[in-house]
Amino acid sequence: MTSSRSTRGVVVVNPVSGSGDHVDTVVEWAADRGLEPRPTERSGDARRIAREVAPDVDLVIAAGGDGTVNEVANGIVEATALDSTTLGVLPAGTGNNFATNIGVGSVEAAFDAIDRDRRRMLDLGLANDRAFVNSCVGGITAEASAATSPDEKASLGVLAYVRNTFEQLASYDAPPLSVDIGGGSADDGIDWQGEALFVFVGNARRFSGTRTAQANVEDGRFEVIVIGREPPSSLVGDAALERLFGRDDDAIVRRRTPSVRIACEDRSVGYSLDGEMLETERLELDVGPTSLSTIVGDPYDPDPDDT
């Protein structure tokens, strides 16, 4: 894809993402390429900056973690600039899951990808009209994400999320959910009802112990897994999680679909959209009608299942 405008860009730099040691490198790199670095100072700044600059630039680059990428993507959407502005990612957060899934495994790899300017039109998820690029997660995993402090992320990285998840298993009050998965099948309707321990809706991310973490993010469908309450002992260890994700029974529903509807009648449920929290009783998820132009790295595979 080639832009009709000259490539001008802004780098939205989150200085407190990850270990915080990326700022000088990013600013120097941006200056070398004629890109303007714009640091954030508080939550919401990345979204605001992206919204302000997207109508006037060809490229908006998120330098931070998954939450920073989410804010920048939402800013581009709010600026109605999906047809003219491309998202770039400099992974400088704790997990950097989306960056890894699009083949950008390091800051250096991001520099190379942006220099090469390989652009793909990726699916954009919408959750109650809020955009997300990687995943929407509900249940105990979302609760653990919300409970993980910046200090824990800095000292333990992704292990902080894992530790907090297992710490909350015994006391977690699983919400009673009704899950309606669309997609045009003859048996559309309530696909699953019960107390949900995990709700995974993957856009660029796949939840499985047996396949690559990258989902097909150009097929117009989410990868959905809903898991009912399990005894905590069955969820400890990688092998147990692989068995859990790989099996079929009444406690698990697994689909690929362009739309999902989730309802909890008695309380609001927390969902993590790329690490950004949303609480609601009813959640409507759809693959957006317009794709998001994104710079990807060489390892990115448009169809990871084509083996």
C-alpha positions as CSV (number, residue, x, y, z in Angstrom):
1,M,0.0,0.0,0.0
2,T,1.4,3.4,-1.0
3,S,0.3,6.7,0.5
4,S,-0.4,9.6,-1.8
5,R,1.1,12.0,0.8
6,S,4.8,12.3,1.6
7,T,5.6,10.2,4.7
8,R,5.5,12.5,7.7
9,G,5.1,11.0,11.1
10,V,4.8,11.5,14.8
11,V,6.2,9.1,17.5
12,V,4.0,9.0,20.6
13,V,6.5,8.1,23.4
14,N,5.3,6.7,26.7
15,P,8.3,7.4,29.0
16,V,7.1,5.1,31.8
17,S,6.4,2.0,29.7
18,G,8.4,-1.1,30.6
19,S,11.8,-0.2,32.3
20,G,11.6,3.4,30.9
21,D,15.1,3.2,29.3
22,H,13.9,3.5,25.8
23,V,13.2,7.2,25.6
24,D,16.6,8.5,24.6
25,T,17.0,5.9,21.9
26,V,13.6,6.5,20.5
27,V,14.0,10.3,20.4
28,E,17.4,10.0,18.7
29,W,16.1,7.5,16.2
30,A,13.0,9.7,15.4
31,A,15.2,12.8,14.9
32,D,17.5,10.9,12.5
33,R,14.4,10.1,10.3
34,G,12.7,13.5,10.5
35,L,9.9,12.2,12.8
36,E,8.5,14.3,15.6
37,P,8.7,12.7,19.1
38,R,5.7,13.6,21.3
39,P,6.1,12.3,25.0
40,T,3.0,11.5,27.1
41,E,2.6,12.8,30.6
42,R,-0.5,11.1,31.9
43,S,-3.0,8.4,31.0
44,G,-5.0,9.3,27.9
45,D,-2.3,11.5,26.4
46,A,-1.3,8.9,23.7
47,R,-4.9,8.8,22.5
48,R,-5.3,12.6,22.5
49,I,-2.0,13.1,20.6
50,A,-2.8,10.5,18.0
51,R,-6.3,12.0,17.5
52,E,-4.8,15.5,17.0
53,V,-2.0,14.5,14.6
54,A,-3.5,11.7,12.6
55,P,-5.4,13.8,10.1
56,D,-2.2,15.6,9.1
57,V,0.4,12.8,9.0
58,D,1.0,9.5,7.2
59,L,2.4,7.6,10.2
60,V,1.7,7.6,13.9
61,I,4.1,5.4,15.9
62,A,3.3,4.1,19.4
63,A,6.5,3.8,21.5
64,G,5.4,1.9,24.6
65,G,3.5,-1.3,25.5
66,D,0.2,-2.8,24.4
67,G,-1.8,-0.1,26.3
68,T,0.0,2.7,24.5
69,V,-0.7,1.0,21.2
70,N,-4.3,0.7,22.1
71,E,-4.6,4.4,22.9
72,V,-2.9,5.4,19.6
73,A,-5.1,3.1,17.6
74,N,-8.2,4.6,19.3
75,G,-6.9,8.1,18.5
76,I,-6.6,7.3,14.8
77,V,-10.1,5.9,14.8
78,E,-11.5,9.0,16.6
79,A,-9.7,11.2,14.0
80,T,-11.5,9.2,11.3
81,A,-8.1,8.7,9.7
82,L,-8.1,5.0,9.1
83,D,-8.1,5.5,5.3
84,S,-5.0,7.8,5.4
85,T,-2.9,7.1,8.5
86,T,-0.7,4.0,9.3
87,L,0.1,2.7,12.8
88,G,3.7,1.9,13.7
89,V,4.8,0.1,16.9
90,L,8.0,0.5,18.9
91,P,7.8,-2.2,21.6
92,A,8.9,-0.7,24.9
93,G,6.4,-2.1,27.4
94,T,6.2,-5.1,29.7
95,G,4.7,-7.8,27.4
96,N,4.6,-6.2,23.9
97,N,2.2,-8.9,22.8
98,F,0.8,-7.1,19.8
99,A,4.2,-6.1,18.5
100,T,5.5,-9.7,18.7
101,N,2.4,-10.9,16.8
102,I,3.1,-8.5,14.0
103,G,6.8,-9.5,13.7
104,V,8.3,-6.6,15.7
105,G,10.1,-8.3,18.6
106,S,12.4,-5.4,19.7
107,V,13.0,-1.7,19.3
108,E,15.7,-2.4,16.8
109,A,13.4,-4.6,14.8
110,A,10.8,-1.8,14.8
111,F,13.4,0.6,13.4
112,D,14.1,-1.8,10.6
113,A,10.4,-2.5,9.9
114,I,9.5,1.2,9.7
115,D,12.5,1.9,7.4
116,R,11.4,-1.0,5.2
117,D,7.8,0.4,5.3
118,R,6.0,-2.9,4.9
119,R,2.4,-2.2,5.5
120,R,-0.6,-4.6,5.9
121,M,-4.3,-3.9,6.4
122,L,-5.1,-5.6,9.7
123,D,-8.4,-6.3,11.3
124,L,-9.5,-3.8,14.0
125,G,-11.6,-5.1,16.9
126,L,-14.5,-3.0,18.3
127,A,-15.7,-3.5,21.8
128,N,-18.8,-1.3,22.6
129,D,-17.3,1.0,19.9
130,R,-13.9,1.1,21.6
131,A,-11.1,-0.1,19.4
132,F,-8.6,-2.9,20.2
133,V,-5.9,-4.5,18.1
134,N,-4.6,-7.5,20.0
135,S,-7.2,-9.0,22.3
136,C,-10.2,-8.6,24.7
137,V,-9.9,-10.7,27.8
138,G,-12.5,-11.1,30.5
139,G,-12.6,-13.1,33.8
140,I,-9.8,-13.7,36.2
141,T,-7.1,-12.8,33.7
142,A,-8.6,-9.3,33.3
143,E,-8.9,-9.0,37.1
144,A,-5.2,-10.0,37.5
145,S,-4.2,-7.4,34.8
146,A,-6.0,-4.7,36.6
147,A,-4.4,-5.7,39.9
148,T,-0.8,-5.7,38.6
149,S,1.0,-2.5,39.6
150,P,3.6,-0.7,37.5
151,D,6.3,-1.7,40.0
152,E,5.4,-5.4,39.6
153,K,5.5,-5.1,35.8
154,A,8.9,-3.4,36.0
155,S,10.4,-6.0,38.3
156,L,8.7,-9.2,37.1
157,G,7.6,-8.4,33.6
158,V,4.9,-10.8,32.2
159,L,5.4,-13.1,35.2
160,A,3.6,-10.4,37.3
161,Y,0.4,-11.2,35.5
162,V,0.8,-14.9,35.9
163,R,1.5,-14.6,39.6
164,N,-1.5,-12.4,40.2
165,T,-3.8,-14.7,38.2
166,F,-2.9,-17.8,40.3
167,E,-3.2,-15.8,43.5
168,Q,-6.8,-14.9,42.7
169,L,-8.0,-18.3,41.5
170,A,-9.3,-19.6,44.9
171,S,-11.2,-16.5,45.8
172,Y,-12.4,-15.4,42.3
173,D,-16.2,-15.0,42.0
174,A,-16.8,-16.1,38.4
175,P,-19.5,-14.0,36.7
176,P,-22.6,-15.8,35.2
177,L,-22.4,-15.0,31.5
178,S,-24.4,-15.6,28.4
179,V,-22.3,-15.7,25.3
180,D,-23.8,-15.3,21.9
181,I,-21.4,-16.0,19.1
182,G,-22.4,-14.9,15.6
183,G,-21.0,-15.6,12.2
184,G,-23.9,-16.9,10.1
185,S,-24.1,-20.5,11.3
186,A,-27.4,-22.3,11.5
187,D,-27.4,-22.6,15.2
188,D,-26.6,-19.0,16.1
189,G,-27.9,-18.0,19.5
190,I,-26.7,-18.5,23.1
191,D,-23.7,-20.7,22.5
192,W,-22.7,-20.9,26.2
193,Q,-24.1,-20.0,29.6
194,G,-22.5,-20.4,33.0
195,E,-19.9,-19.1,35.4
196,A,-16.9,-18.0,33.3
197,L,-13.4,-18.2,34.6
198,F,-11.8,-17.0,31.3
199,V,-13.2,-15.2,28.3
200,F,-10.6,-14.8,25.5
201,V,-11.4,-12.9,22.3
202,G,-8.3,-12.7,20.1
203,N,-7.8,-10.4,17.2
204,A,-4.0,-10.5,16.5
205,R,-3.5,-12.9,19.5
206,R,-4.3,-16.6,19.7
207,F,-4.9,-18.4,23.0
208,S,-3.5,-21.9,22.7
209,G,-0.7,-24.0,24.1
210,T,-0.1,-25.9,20.9
211,R,0.1,-23.2,18.1
212,T,1.8,-20.0,17.5
213,A,0.6,-17.0,19.5
214,Q,-0.2,-15.0,16.3
215,A,-3.8,-15.4,15.0
216,N,-4.8,-14.6,11.4
217,V,-5.5,-10.9,11.8
218,E,-6.6,-10.4,8.2
219,D,-9.4,-12.9,8.0
220,G,-12.2,-10.7,9.4
221,R,-12.8,-13.1,12.4
222,F,-11.9,-13.2,16.1
223,E,-10.6,-16.4,17.8
224,V,-12.9,-16.9,20.8
225,I,-12.5,-19.2,23.8
226,V,-14.8,-19.3,26.8
227,I,-13.8,-21.5,29.8
228,G,-16.2,-22.3,32.6
229,R,-15.1,-22.6,36.2
230,E,-12.3,-25.1,36.8
231,P,-10.8,-26.4,40.0
232,P,-7.7,-24.2,40.6
233,S,-5.4,-27.2,40.8
234,S,-6.2,-28.1,37.2
235,L,-4.9,-24.8,36.0
236,V,-1.4,-24.9,37.5
237,G,1.5,-25.4,35.1
238,D,2.0,-25.0,31.4
239,A,1.1,-28.7,30.6
240,A,-2.2,-28.3,32.4
241,L,-3.0,-25.1,30.5
242,E,-2.2,-26.8,27.2
243,R,-4.6,-29.6,28.0
244,L,-7.2,-27.1,29.0
245,F,-7.0,-25.1,25.8
246,G,-6.7,-28.2,23.6
247,R,-9.7,-30.2,24.9
248,D,-13.4,-30.1,24.1
249,D,-16.2,-30.4,26.7
250,D,-19.3,-28.7,28.0
251,A,-17.2,-26.2,30.0
252,I,-15.4,-24.8,26.9
253,V,-16.6,-23.1,23.7
254,R,-14.2,-22.3,21.0
255,R,-15.1,-20.4,17.8
256,R,-13.8,-18.2,15.0
257,T,-16.3,-15.5,14.3
258,P,-16.7,-11.8,13.3
259,S,-19.0,-11.0,16.2
260,V,-19.6,-11.9,19.9
261,R,-22.2,-10.7,22.4
262,I,-21.5,-11.2,26.1
263,A,-24.0,-10.4,28.9
264,C,-24.0,-10.6,32.7
265,E,-27.4,-9.8,34.2
266,D,-26.4,-9.2,37.8
267,R,-23.2,-7.0,37.7
268,S,-20.6,-5.3,35.6
269,V,-17.7,-7.4,34.4
270,G,-14.2,-6.2,33.8
271,Y,-12.6,-6.7,30.4
272,S,-9.1,-5.9,29.3
273,L,-8.8,-4.4,25.9
274,D,-5.0,-4.7,25.1
275,G,-4.5,-4.0,28.8
276,E,-6.9,-1.1,29.0
277,M,-9.8,-1.8,31.3
278,L,-13.5,-1.6,30.4
279,E,-16.4,-2.5,32.9
280,T,-19.8,-3.3,31.5
281,E,-22.8,-5.6,31.9
282,R,-23.1,-6.1,28.2
283,L,-20.3,-6.3,25.7
284,E,-20.7,-6.2,21.9
285,L,-17.6,-7.2,19.9
286,D,-17.3,-6.9,16.2
287,V,-14.5,-6.9,13.6
288,G,-14.5,-3.3,12.4
289,P,-15.8,-2.5,8.9
290,T,-12.5,-0.6,8.1
291,S,-9.0,-2.2,8.5
292,L,-6.1,-0.5,10.2
293,S,-3.0,0.0,8.1
294,T,-0.1,-1.2,10.2
295,I,3.7,-1.5,9.6
296,V,4.7,-5.1,10.2
297,G,8.1,-6.9,10.6
298,D,9.7,-9.6,8.4
299,P,8.6,-12.5,10.7
300,Y,4.9,-11.5,10.3
301,D,2.9,-14.2,8.5
302,P,-0.4,-13.0,7.0
303,D,-1.8,-16.6,7.3
304,P,-0.1,-18.4,10.2
305,D,-2.3,-21.5,9.6
306,D,-1.1,-22.0,6.0
307,T,1.6,-24.6,6.8
